[in-house]
Amino acid sequence: MIGTALCAYGLSGRVFHAPLILVEPALSLHAILRRSGADGTEPAGARVVTDFQAILDDPAVELVVVNTPNALHFPMAQAALAAGKHVVLEKPMTITLEEGRQLMAQAQAAGRLLAVFHNKRLDAEYLTLGRHLAAGDLGRLVEVEWHYDRYRAHVTHKAWKEDEQPGAGTWFDLGVHLVDGMLRQFGRPLSVAAEMRSLRRAEGATDYFDVRFRYADHRVILRSSTYVREPGPVLVAHGDKGSLVIPKGDVQEAQMAAGVKPGDAGWAVVTTPALLHTERAGVVVREEVALEAGRYQDFYRNVADALAGRAPLAFGPGPAFEALALVHRAIEAARQPGLPCDIAYE
């Protein structure tokens, strides 16, 4: 088994990474970094350490999961790669593009795996959209509107998410998921226009964004707000043949927070159907369709398979870097609202 270490045991460690590592037979959760020490909530069998160096020095740790605040992604991944470890990085992979380039070069030179936890590609709405695009139910795509809304009137103590500093705010935290999903579904856009601001306090980090990417024959709108008590559809897609409306999104995060894990009864099942309005063989069809079940467990299965040489890495740093580049380009566009910015690719 591949000895794995978590670098934090907050929300991402408890709810996302630890449960998914524990259900993957090829991995063992060997160590958890908790600077305040163990509190008894950690999974049985995992060694709790209070210093990152203890993880780097442990020969039983082969894979290090850097799930720390964004500013720590680069230095901790850099140190883990230098220690000969494979690395899983939380999104965004780094704050700056130069840091991303350095990590990719370092991993390649060291012959180490570098994966980025873009788990939203395994969400119900992402998979369901892909299913109907592949089936041709929408025809030629015209517009997609993708939301990541929630109601968060309070400001948390997490400065790295809430304060105006590099890598903070919902565009970095949530928007990068939407950008990554857009790139994987539709490829590279031509230009971007954006509005971003803080709704809850003038000096805060971005907690609202409306970002519009233009393609040759369609556009993709990515939106998020912290003041949405009554959310609308999470995803709406229109084409010249039909429309797809997904009213409710993925349930895997909520299930894992409640202790439900992959393989349990009802895992990843979204009970609220989507609406498909299309045409088949000249007949207009308007019907409810079940959402695809999400598959977060596939992330660590793919990492394990890639380490064993059984499969290519599906969550490599190249696509994550491309998403990060568009995140930065949209921030530039937001500085000149109303004016679209062309996107240059290296």
Secondary structure, DSSP 4 states (H G I P E B T S, - for coil): -EEEEES--SHIIIIIIHHHHHT-TTEEEEEEE-TT---S-SPTTPEEES-HHHHHH-TT--EEEE-S-HHHHHHHHHHHHHTT-EEEEPSSS-SSHHHHHHHHHHHHHHT--EEE--GGGGSHHHHHHHHHHHHTSS-SEEEEEEE---B--S--S-HHHHBSSTT-SHIIIIIHHHHHHHHHHH---SEEEEEEE-SS-TTBPP-EEEEEEE-SS-EEEEEEESB-SS---SEEEEESS-EEEE-S---HHHHHHTT--TTSTTTT---SPEEEEEEETTEEEEEEEPPPPP-THHHHHHHHHHHTTSS--TT-HHHHHHHHHHHHHHHHHHTSTT--EE----
